[in-house]
Amino acid sequence: VWSGYLSAVERNQNGGFEAELLSLSADLQRPIGRVIQRRCDAELGDARCGVDIADPAFRATGVVAAVIDEQRFTASGLAGFEDGWFEHGRLDWTSGANQDLSAFVKTHARAGEDASVALWLPAGAPIKAGDAFAIIAGCDKRHETCRDKFSNLVNFRGFHLMPGNDFAVSYPARGEALDGGRRR
């Protein structure tokens, strides 16, 4: 005996349908409310974030100049951006064997006229010199990044002043000022 409900129903080409059945425990896996955490819980460029990722200050196009390995390469077109600007960002392949695929950027650093880029995971197909891509600035979801890089502090969706675990388990010690002032 099973108890649950239908979730998604789709009609297929043969005139039939496919239905997704969910058990009652599926409700326990659905997030309700917000997570209280130091870092922002919005995605860069979404409605809650508000950053316009179409702005040329936050995006660039480039071409692979040389391949180092399956996850690293040097690229032209990124010289105008400081080191780390695209770390935690998204790279969308616009030509080559990986066209229409996306990857996440692990590191970005200037290397003379070119820039070195490392991806978190290997691309779907081998990267080749001449492959073109569009790349979007990265956000590590910290308060300082939102303020300094994106000038978007008004839309920061984290709780950066929340005390950490070290404060919650701390205790008064002899010689400390117990005046309710700022913790170090």
Secondary structure, DSSP 8 states (H G I E B T S, - for coil): ---EEEEEEEE-TTS-EEEEEEEGGGGGGS--S----SS--S-TTSTTT---TTSGGGEEEEEEEEE-SSSEEEEES-TTS-TTTTTT-EEEE-SSTTTT-EEEEEEEEEETTEEEEEESS--SS---TT-EEEEE------HHHHHHTT--GGG--S-TT---HHHHT----TTS--SS----
